[in-house]
Amino acid sequence: MKKIVTFLAVLMMMVLPACKAPAALVDEPVDVIATEAPVMSETEVVSEPEPEVTQAVEPAAEVTAQVTVDFAKNFTLEYKDGYRLLTVTTPWMGATEPIVYALVPTGTEVSDDLGEAVVIHTPIESIVTLSTTYLPFLDQIGMLSSLVAVDTPDYIYNPEVRTWAEGGMIASVGSGPSINVEGLIELDPDLIMTSASGSPEWDTHPALEKAGLPVVINADYLEQDPLGRAEWGKFIAAFYDKEAEAAELFDALVERYNEAKALTADITEQKTVLINTAYEGTWYMPGKDSFAAVLIRDAGGDYLWNDLEGSGAQPIDFEAVVERAKDADVWINQGFAFDLAGLAGMDSRYADFKAYQEGEVYNNNLRVTDMGGTDYYEGAVANPDVVLMDLIKAFYPDLLPDHEFFYYQKLQ
């Protein structure tokens, strides 16, 4: 069982940078490791024609200020006459049909002409989240208090949500086919948000849909651009009629991210970067288009497996990793290691790497609970600018002399 948990954690680290770190870097958090299915192949977004929608809402209601989706590839937001269409183009890897949600103001009469769109009345007042990556976005728009249940609080980093769970203020309903449907029916939430893998033995939404519960698929984990993934904050905010507020926060984030990225634009001698650790002799290395590889590049690093096509992780023999990366300048994301001794305890061969010998080893577990809830897999998805600055600090500390690590720490 321990090996299975470790393997899943390793895979998770490769697809999620996948906590609450506000723009001002306050130390109050808002990836439980995110409940996402590991992505082991290249993500391709399938664009399908949206269901034909005619004039569906009478009378037309006042619509919030319109916002655009600029970085995310997997959802769209359209403003119609008195309602909005929120489309998830690829709900899970391999999906061939989009899912369309019609966001209709509460109290507005809806006709039968919305086609296959799922009607959600907004603004919602209560939500159940089955992935921790949604929590920081709720906090950013001031709607964390609308949370009425989570899948499990065991690995959640946000201290406020953990306190609520411990005090019985929010429920734990589980996930997958064994989710507590009866408990959710009793809670009667306005919305249940979850992710999907396309595998019935893992997915939660079929049981919820069968019970007639209002479930929405969030496919943020399929985004590989850090800014694209963070833009899903607009998706969540739209159910509260707060996407304009989320857009303002996102625009400021983009500006901070690009300012940090610009710091490394003129670097001529890039640091070579190794990522992750092996599992039973095999190293699962993210492709060049992966979330992790994009962050490394934007931080000015030379990712040593930039020749791997796609965004998914590919298995590499330990010996092949040694041949290419033994002299890597920097090593990041070592899973459960909290110090160099612990890292070498996983496999004594790790001590032969140059980065290990020179102490250039950085792990993304600075913020972690006693239960193992890691803020990197919770709030970092909403704050890629902070992750980027941490990586720049690790690769080129002179570029950010005043920055203090937020998600990462240097192993001693």
ZAVEXGU-125742 format. One line per field, with one value per residue (C-alpha): residue number from 1; residue in three letters; y, x, z. Coordinates in steps of 0.001 Angstrom, whole numbers. Each point is the difference from the previous one (the first is absolute). Layout:
num (NUM/...)
residuo (ALA/...)
y (Y/...)
x (X/...)
z (Z/...)
***
This chain:
num (1/2/3/4/5/6/7/8/9/10/11/12/13/14/15/16/17/18/19/20/21/22/23/24/25/26/27/28/29/30/31/32/33/34/35/36/37/38/39/40/41/42/43/44/45/46/47/48/49/50/51/52/53/54/55/56/57/58/59/60/61/62/63/64/65/66/67/68/69/70/71/72/73/74/75/76/77/78/79/80/81/82/83/84/85/86/87/88/89/90/91/92/93/94/95/96/97/98/99/100/101/102/103/104/105/106/107/108/109/110/111/112/113/114/115/116/117/118/119/120/121/122/123/124/125/126/127/128/129/130/131/132/133/134/135/136/137/138/139/140/141/142/143/144/145/146/147/148/149/150/151/152/153/154/155/156/157/158/159/160/161/162/163/164/165/166/167/168/169/170/171/172/173/174/175/176/177/178/179/180/181/182/183/184/185/186/187/188/189/190/191/192/193/194/195/196/197/198/199/200/201/202/203/204/205/206/207/208/209/210/211/212/213/214/215/216/217/218/219/220/221/222/223/224/225/226/227/228/229/230/231/232/233/234/235/236/237/238/239/240/241/242/243/244/245/246/247/248/249/250/251/252/253/254/255/256/257/258/259/260/261/262/263/264/265/266/267/268/269/270/271/272/273/274/275/276/277/278/279/280/281/282/283/284/285/286/287/288/289/290/291/292/293/294/295/296/297/298/299/300/301/302/303/304/305/306/307/308/309/310/311/312/313/314/315/316/317/318/319/320/321/322/323/324/325/326/327/328/329/330/331/332/333/334/335/336/337/338/339/340/341/342/343/344/345/346/347/348/349/350/351/352/353/354/355/356/357/358/359/360/361/362/363/364/365/366/367/368/369/370/371/372/373/374/375/376/377/378/379/380/381/382/383/384/385/386/387/388/389/390/391/392/393/394/395/396/397/398/399/400/401/402/403/404/405/406/407/408/409/410/411/412)
residuo (MET/LYS/LYS/ILE/VAL/THR/PHE/LEU/ALA/VAL/LEU/MET/MET/MET/VAL/LEU/PRO/ALA/CYS/LYS/ALA/PRO/ALA/ALA/LEU/VAL/ASP/GLU/PRO/VAL/ASP/VAL/ILE/ALA/THR/GLU/ALA/PRO/VAL/MET/SER/GLU/THR/GLU/VAL/VAL/SER/GLU/PRO/GLU/PRO/GLU/VAL/THR/GLN/ALA/VAL/GLU/PRO/ALA/ALA/GLU/VAL/THR/ALA/GLN/VAL/THR/VAL/ASP/PHE/ALA/LYS/ASN/PHE/THR/LEU/GLU/TYR/LYS/ASP/GLY/TYR/ARG/LEU/LEU/THR/VAL/THR/THR/PRO/TRP/MET/GLY/ALA/THR/GLU/PRO/ILE/VAL/TYR/ALA/LEU/VAL/PRO/THR/GLY/THR/GLU/VAL/SER/ASP/ASP/LEU/GLY/GLU/ALA/VAL/VAL/ILE/HIS/THR/PRO/ILE/GLU/SER/ILE/VAL/THR/LEU/SER/THR/THR/TYR/LEU/PRO/PHE/LEU/ASP/GLN/ILE/GLY/MET/LEU/SER/SER/LEU/VAL/ALA/VAL/ASP/THR/PRO/ASP/TYR/ILE/TYR/ASN/PRO/GLU/VAL/ARG/THR/TRP/ALA/GLU/GLY/GLY/MET/ILE/ALA/SER/VAL/GLY/SER/GLY/PRO/SER/ILE/ASN/VAL/GLU/GLY/LEU/ILE/GLU/LEU/ASP/PRO/ASP/LEU/ILE/MET/THR/SER/ALA/SER/GLY/SER/PRO/GLU/TRP/ASP/THR/HIS/PRO/ALA/LEU/GLU/LYS/ALA/GLY/LEU/PRO/VAL/VAL/ILE/ASN/ALA/ASP/TYR/LEU/GLU/GLN/ASP/PRO/LEU/GLY/ARG/ALA/GLU/TRP/GLY/LYS/PHE/ILE/ALA/ALA/PHE/TYR/ASP/LYS/GLU/ALA/GLU/ALA/ALA/GLU/LEU/PHE/ASP/ALA/LEU/VAL/GLU/ARG/TYR/ASN/GLU/ALA/LYS/ALA/LEU/THR/ALA/ASP/ILE/THR/GLU/GLN/LYS/THR/VAL/LEU/ILE/ASN/THR/ALA/TYR/GLU/GLY/THR/TRP/TYR/MET/PRO/GLY/LYS/ASP/SER/PHE/ALA/ALA/VAL/LEU/ILE/ARG/ASP/ALA/GLY/GLY/ASP/TYR/LEU/TRP/ASN/ASP/LEU/GLU/GLY/SER/GLY/ALA/GLN/PRO/ILE/ASP/PHE/GLU/ALA/VAL/VAL/GLU/ARG/ALA/LYS/ASP/ALA/ASP/VAL/TRP/ILE/ASN/GLN/GLY/PHE/ALA/PHE/ASP/LEU/ALA/GLY/LEU/ALA/GLY/MET/ASP/SER/ARG/TYR/ALA/ASP/PHE/LYS/ALA/TYR/GLN/GLU/GLY/GLU/VAL/TYR/ASN/ASN/ASN/LEU/ARG/VAL/THR/ASP/MET/GLY/GLY/THR/ASP/TYR/TYR/GLU/GLY/ALA/VAL/ALA/ASN/PRO/ASP/VAL/VAL/LEU/MET/ASP/LEU/ILE/LYS/ALA/PHE/TYR/PRO/ASP/LEU/LEU/PRO/ASP/HIS/GLU/PHE/PHE/TYR/TYR/GLN/LYS/LEU/GLN)
y (0/2367/-511/722/3256/1013/-765/2013/2895/-164/63/2871/2073/-400/1270/2635/2796/-1765/6045/3415/2360/3446/2535/1841/-3244/109/-3182/-936/-2771/-452/-8797/-3660/-622/1065/-2663/-209/-2983/-317/1089/-2395/1125/3216/2119/1040/2282/-1092/2828/-1064/2203/1355/-1086/2314/2480/2377/2798/-1928/2381/2253/2745/981/619/2425/-1651/583/1758/-2267/-1629/-1982/-3262/657/-2818/-3025/-2334/-2220/2260/2885/2614/1586/2711/-429/1968/-259/-3095/-1366/-3167/-1618/-2805/-2588/-1037/-3173/-1164/-2777/-1334/-1801/1577/691/2181/3283/703/3270/1719/2716/2470/1505/2647/-1364/760/272/-2195/-2382/-1333/-3471/1233/-379/-3273/-2260/2798/-678/2848/1446/2856/2729/1383/-3213/194/-3397/-2288/-3415/-287/-3377/1341/2275/2048/1793/1338/2858/1378/52/1825/2550/1143/-120/-3018/-2636/230/-1449/-3351/-2629/-3236/-1443/-3490/-440/2571/-2251/1544/3515/2675/2971/267/1680/-2781/-2638/1727/51/-3699/-895/1987/-1583/3276/-1622/-3623/-2659/-1884/-2058/-380/-2487/-2442/-421/3683/687/847/-127/2482/2348/-203/1016/2872/1189/2115/2393/-1517/-2940/499/-2908/-1220/-3066/-2548/-1754/-3225/-1137/-1747/3342/2706/1601/1868/-2958/-837/3666/495/-3157/1471/3267/2023/3176/-1113/1925/-1430/2115/-1035/2437/-2794/-452/3478/14/3764/1201/3124/-2081/-2129/3039/1529/-2677/2342/1826/-3283/-478/3666/-6/-2161/2817/2733/1156/-711/3711/93/-3157/1492/3059/-2223/-2157/2984/1089/-3553/-48/3265/-1385/-3247/1775/2380/-2981/-1836/3059/-206/-3061/1186/1004/-3015/-1539/-2893/-1797/-2320/-3597/-1448/-3535/-693/-2695/-3291/-3604/-2520/-3581/756/2018/3781/1456/3130/2737/907/3337/1408/-979/2382/-653/467/3309/1331/-1084/1745/3173/25/-52/-3624/-2493/-2983/-3030/-1877/2728/-2567/-1992/725/760/913/-3405/-1848/-2647/-2789/343/-2620/1079/-591/2259/2755/-333/245/3214/1714/-1079/3431/2021/3328/-77/-2766/733/-1857/-3023/-1142/-917/1034/2700/-47/-1378/-2962/-969/323/-2268/-2399/-491/-1136/268/784/3425/1098/-413/2852/3288/1987/-2167/357/3778/448/1305/-2093/1689/-1577/1456/-1080/3045/338/-3348/-1203/-2845/-2128/704/2683/1999/3584/-406/-2341/2328/3710/30/-601/3400/1692/-1068/3336/-996/-3429/1676/2331/-2953/-1769/3113/336/-3615/302/3577/1303/3314/939/-29/759/1088/-2803/-2608/-3499/-569/-3473/-1274/-635/-828/-3413/-55)
x (0/2854/1462/-3351/-409/3566/-475/-3201/1720/2898/-2417/-1926/3153/643/-3328/-766/2475/-4039/-1755/-554/2812/-1399/1561/1528/1582/-1751/509/-3678/-828/-3236/3604/-2470/1946/-2192/-2489/1023/563/3704/578/2351/-431/-100/-3075/-1859/-2979/-2875/-2126/-3541/-2828/-1989/-3621/-2245/-1526/-2781/-1538/-506/-587/-2985/134/3614/1831/2802/3335/3181/2963/1316/3395/2126/1909/3530/2312/-2128/-611/-2633/-2921/-1841/-2382/-2640/-2496/-3470/-3216/-533/2111/3499/1352/2955/1452/2563/1408/1708/-1486/2609/2829/-1397/-3448/-1504/-2906/25/-2228/-1923/-1356/-2641/378/-3449/-860/-2045/-3688/222/-2328/1857/-1476/605/2303/3364/748/2339/1258/-138/-1851/1577/-1786/2351/1306/446/114/1420/2595/1587/3584/1544/3482/2153/1096/-3371/420/2465/-2228/-2969/2132/1196/-3554/-1086/-2283/1811/-2819/-2406/1789/-2283/1919/3263/1021/2348/1725/2999/2362/-1399/2564/-2297/-147/-3407/-1604/1666/-1382/-3488/241/1259/-2840/-2660/-795/591/-607/2287/-1735/2745/449/-182/-2884/-269/-680/-2632/-2874/-2593/1981/259/-3722/-574/2505/-1754/2933/-433/3054/2397/3295/2242/2472/-320/2302/-2453/371/-3205/1979/1527/-2479/-2505/-2348/-2009/-1447/-766/-1688/-2058/-1254/-927/2591/1480/3517/2539/3171/3114/2843/2668/2574/61/1472/3784/591/326/-1985/-2585/-541/-244/-2598/-2462/-616/-2329/-1839/-674/-840/-2579/-2332/-15/-417/3463/2063/722/1551/1986/1156/1394/1960/1190/1213/2155/1354/932/1879/1957/740/1308/2104/1650/455/1694/2740/1472/-384/3652/1619/2558/1235/-3094/-2/-725/-2934/-923/-3498/-1688/1378/-165/-2677/1256/2860/-2003/-45/-3240/1070/-2463/-116/1200/-3531/-868/-928/3321/2110/-1705/731/3648/399/-1723/2370/2964/912/1213/-2290/2087/-2886/-1197/198/-2927/-3074/-3358/-1170/-257/2651/2122/1967/3786/2439/1998/3257/-1111/-811/3438/1649/-1786/-565/2763/1597/-3246/425/-3328/-2373/-3644/-3129/1210/-3335/90/3601/417/3796/2981/375/-3607/503/3037/-1969/-2410/2818/3689/800/-1625/3090/2068/-1775/1893/-3038/-162/3716/-100/-3219/-2048/-3061/-3379/-3321/-3504/-1037/760/-3688/-1365/-2337/628/-2349/1960/-2215/2354/-782/1825/-2790/-2720/679/2936/-2345/-1546/3363/2446/1797/1137/1114/1942/1765/909/1585/1867/1295/1199/1622/1344/-185/1656/-2971/-2386/2150/-2950/-2394/-640/-1010/-3720/-663/3550/2822/3655/728/2802)
z (0/815/-3475/-1623/1940/-804/-3710/-182/1753/-2486/-2932/1566/304/-3695/-1198/2565/578/990/8730/271/-737/-503/-2277/2906/1241/3317/1915/181/-2396/-1574/-6210/5122/-3107/-2857/-950/-3606/-2191/-925/-3588/-1782/-3600/-1958/537/-3084/351/-2188/-1256/-821/-1267/2912/293/-1932/2390/-897/1993/3222/2867/456/942/-638/3236/660/-770/1942/-1601/-2731/372/-2445/293/-1255/1121/856/-2940/1539/876/-1609/1358/-2209/847/-1427/442/3747/672/-516/-1583/1724/-2129/1077/-3367/1240/3323/302/-2087/-3003/268/-3410/1069/1943/2977/-84/3087/-334/2856/468/2603/2883/-401/-3772/-2017/-2291/-3221/-1400/-2769/1713/-1717/1971/2244/3742/1710/3158/1745/1183/2188/1946/3778/942/-1543/517/-1267/-765/-777/2120/-3019/62/3532/-660/-2753/2365/2537/-2539/-760/3638/-406/2060/2547/-2584/357/1559/-678/-1311/-1076/2974/2206/711/-2546/-211/803/614/3821/12/-2020/2199/3091/-1507/-808/3466/1582/-2169/-1759/-3374/-968/-1460/-2797/-1630/-3751/-2826/-461/3788/662/2652/-2331/2774/2061/-2966/-661/3613/-288/-3180/-1278/-2893/-1716/253/-1828/-913/-2607/-2216/-1596/-2304/2025/1746/2752/1016/-929/2341/-2293/-1400/3427/646/-3352/519/3289/-1698/1907/-1571/-977/-2087/-1545/523/-2341/1183/306/-3787/-437/-376/-74/3625/-843/-1834/3061/2256/-2322/1119/2896/-2420/-635/3708/567/-2796/2103/2568/-2666/1048/-3120/-466/3459/-751/-3301/1767/2383/-2886/-2031/2950/293/-3708/426/2967/-1823/-3086/2084/1692/-3289/-1517/2632/-1704/-3607/-415/1654/-2336/2151/1201/2979/-979/1931/1094/1324/2136/1338/-1163/903/179/-2361/-2525/-273/-1340/-1829/-1063/-3684/-1318/-144/3569/2774/1764/-3148/-807/3488/-233/-3360/1202/2983/-2385/591/-2581/484/-893/-1616/-2341/-2787/1418/-2077/1569/3479/1621/1993/-1667/1711/-76/1328/3034/-1870/-2851/2493/1584/-3409/-890/3347/2341/-436/72/1767/1865/1084/905/1224/1975/1366/3668/685/2654/210/-1907/2310/-607/-3740/44/2160/-2887/-2268/832/-3644/387/1938/-3163/-1784/-196/1201/3112/727/-431/1943/-2914/819/424/903/-213/3502/2129/886/1145/2758/2435/-2110/-3174/-1519/-2216/-891/-3318/-1108/1226/-294/-2399/-2923/710/572/-2740/312/3489/-1218/-2801/2412/2215/-2973/-1105/3562/-135/-3436/175/3569/-899/-2182/2973/3039/2162/-915/2672/-1042/330/-1416/-416/2447/-442/1434/2565)
***
